[in-house]
Amino acid sequence: MDVLLVIDMQEAPLSDPGKHDVPGVIARINRLAVRVRSRGGTVLFILHGGEASEGLAPGSAGWQLCSALDVKPADRRVHKRMNDAFAGTTLENELRELGAERVIAAGWATDFCVDSTVRSAVSRGFEVVVAADCHTLNDRPHLRAGQAILHHNWLWANLIADPPVRVIPEAAI
């Protein structure tokens, strides 16, 4: 069974219009979620809880999932407080209980929470697929967002992992 992890696609971090291709990323995540559900898979949303000053206090408006996401009642949620969605959460247990055969990663922010979660899933022995065009971030002081996305897609595809991480565009998953 596939489990689509939608990481930190929340109102506060994505409300800035300067973020890289957020409408496109959300549209692709929504299409992927439809396919995963139609094949009997599960969509699991990861919500980052942070400080009120970040707009990420649990339960606040900024902490909510982006309203443009297609969220269904059967979808699951895991709350986290660190970059790695496995650290201090129930995520690993939920994936094992679901019988996850393949974990598909998508979301915000490519270089922090998505990267940490991908690496953590690999270290726990999960088969990981990164939806190559379903993760985003904003420009960094030293690197444009598009370059960072390309870099991380290359990096994940070249990790020494068993099984290897596959990086595939949404339309091919």
C-alpha positions as CSV (number, residue, x, y, z in Angstrom):
1,M,0.0,0.0,0.0
2,D,1.1,3.5,-0.8
3,V,1.1,6.3,1.8
4,L,1.4,9.8,0.6
5,L,3.1,12.0,3.2
6,V,2.1,15.7,2.7
7,I,4.5,17.5,4.9
8,D,3.8,20.9,6.4
9,M,1.5,22.3,3.7
10,Q,0.0,24.8,6.1
11,E,-1.4,28.3,5.9
12,A,1.3,30.2,7.7
13,P,4.5,29.0,5.9
14,L,2.8,29.1,2.5
15,S,0.9,32.4,2.8
16,D,3.8,34.5,1.4
17,P,3.3,35.0,-2.3
18,G,7.1,34.7,-2.8
19,K,7.1,31.0,-2.3
20,H,8.1,28.8,-5.3
21,D,5.2,27.5,-7.3
22,V,2.8,26.9,-4.4
23,P,-0.3,26.7,-6.6
24,G,1.3,24.3,-8.9
25,V,2.7,22.1,-6.1
26,I,-0.8,22.0,-4.4
27,A,-2.5,21.1,-7.7
28,R,0.0,18.2,-8.2
29,I,-0.3,17.0,-4.6
30,N,-4.1,17.0,-5.0
31,R,-3.9,14.9,-8.2
32,L,-1.4,12.5,-6.6
33,A,-3.7,12.2,-3.5
34,V,-6.6,11.2,-5.7
35,R,-4.5,8.5,-7.4
36,V,-3.2,7.2,-4.0
37,R,-6.7,7.0,-2.5
38,S,-8.2,5.4,-5.7
39,R,-5.6,2.6,-5.4
40,G,-6.4,1.9,-1.7
41,G,-3.6,4.0,-0.3
42,T,-3.6,6.5,2.5
43,V,-2.9,10.2,2.5
44,L,-1.2,11.4,5.7
45,F,-0.9,15.1,6.4
46,I,2.0,16.2,8.7
47,L,1.4,19.4,10.6
48,H,4.2,21.3,12.1
49,G,3.5,22.9,15.5
50,G,5.6,25.9,16.3
51,E,5.4,29.2,18.1
52,A,2.7,31.8,17.9
53,S,5.3,34.3,16.5
54,E,5.7,31.9,13.5
55,G,2.0,31.6,13.0
56,L,2.2,27.9,13.8
57,A,0.7,27.6,17.3
58,P,-1.3,24.4,17.1
59,G,-5.0,25.1,16.4
60,S,-4.3,28.6,15.1
61,A,-5.3,29.8,11.6
62,G,-1.8,29.6,10.3
63,W,-1.3,26.1,11.6
64,Q,-4.2,24.8,9.5
65,L,-3.7,22.9,6.3
66,C,-3.8,25.0,3.2
67,S,-7.4,25.5,2.2
68,A,-6.6,24.6,-1.4
69,L,-5.6,21.0,-0.4
70,D,-8.1,18.3,-1.1
71,V,-8.4,16.8,2.4
72,K,-10.8,13.9,2.9
73,P,-12.3,12.6,6.2
74,A,-10.4,9.3,5.9
75,D,-7.0,11.1,5.6
76,R,-4.7,10.9,8.6
77,R,-2.8,13.5,10.4
78,V,0.4,13.5,12.5
79,H,1.6,16.4,14.5
80,K,5.3,17.2,14.8
81,R,7.5,19.9,16.4
82,M,10.8,19.2,14.7
83,N,12.0,19.0,11.0
84,D,11.9,15.2,11.0
85,A,8.3,14.0,10.9
86,F,9.4,10.8,12.6
87,A,11.1,12.5,15.6
88,G,8.9,12.2,18.7
89,T,5.8,11.4,16.7
90,T,3.6,8.4,16.0
91,L,4.5,8.4,12.3
92,E,6.6,5.2,12.2
93,N,4.0,3.2,14.1
94,E,1.2,4.5,11.8
95,L,3.1,3.6,8.7
96,R,3.8,0.1,10.1
97,E,0.2,-0.4,11.2
98,L,-1.0,0.7,7.7
99,G,1.3,-1.8,6.1
100,A,3.0,0.9,4.1
101,E,4.8,-0.7,1.2
102,R,5.9,2.6,-0.3
103,V,6.1,6.1,1.2
104,I,5.7,9.0,-1.2
105,A,7.0,12.3,0.1
106,A,5.7,15.8,-0.8
107,G,5.4,19.2,0.8
108,W,7.1,22.1,2.4
109,A,10.1,22.8,2.9
110,T,12.3,20.9,0.5
111,D,15.6,21.5,2.4
112,F,14.3,21.2,5.9
113,C,11.3,19.1,6.7
114,V,10.9,17.2,3.5
115,D,14.7,16.3,3.4
116,S,14.8,15.3,7.1
117,T,11.7,13.1,6.7
118,V,12.9,11.4,3.5
119,R,16.3,10.6,5.2
120,S,14.5,9.3,8.3
121,A,12.2,7.1,6.3
122,V,15.1,5.6,4.5
123,S,17.0,4.9,7.7
124,R,13.9,3.1,9.0
125,G,13.9,0.8,5.9
126,F,10.9,2.2,4.1
127,E,10.7,2.3,0.3
128,V,10.7,6.0,-0.5
129,V,9.5,7.8,-3.5
130,V,9.9,11.6,-3.7
131,A,7.3,13.3,-5.9
132,A,9.9,15.4,-7.7
133,D,7.6,18.3,-8.5
134,C,5.5,18.2,-5.3
135,H,7.8,19.9,-2.9
136,T,8.8,23.5,-2.5
137,L,10.6,26.2,-0.6
138,N,11.4,29.8,-0.9
139,D,14.7,31.3,-2.2
140,R,17.6,31.0,0.3
141,P,20.2,33.7,0.7
142,H,22.7,31.5,-1.2
143,L,20.5,29.5,-3.6
144,R,17.3,30.1,-5.7
145,A,14.4,27.8,-4.8
146,G,14.4,26.1,-8.2
147,Q,18.0,25.2,-7.9
148,A,17.5,23.9,-4.3
149,I,14.7,21.6,-5.6
150,L,16.9,20.3,-8.4
151,H,19.7,19.8,-6.0
152,H,17.6,17.8,-3.5
153,N,16.0,15.7,-6.2
154,W,19.5,14.8,-7.4
155,L,20.7,14.2,-3.8
156,W,17.8,11.9,-2.8
157,A,18.1,9.9,-6.1
158,N,21.8,9.3,-5.2
159,L,21.6,8.4,-1.6
160,I,23.1,5.1,-0.6
161,A,19.9,3.4,0.4
162,D,18.4,-0.1,0.4
163,P,15.9,0.2,-1.3
164,P,17.1,3.2,-3.3
165,V,15.1,6.4,-3.1
166,R,13.2,7.0,-6.4
167,V,12.5,10.6,-7.5
168,I,9.6,10.7,-9.9
169,P,7.4,13.5,-11.3
170,E,3.8,13.4,-10.0
171,A,2.3,12.4,-13.3
172,A,4.5,9.2,-13.4
173,I,3.6,8.0,-9.9
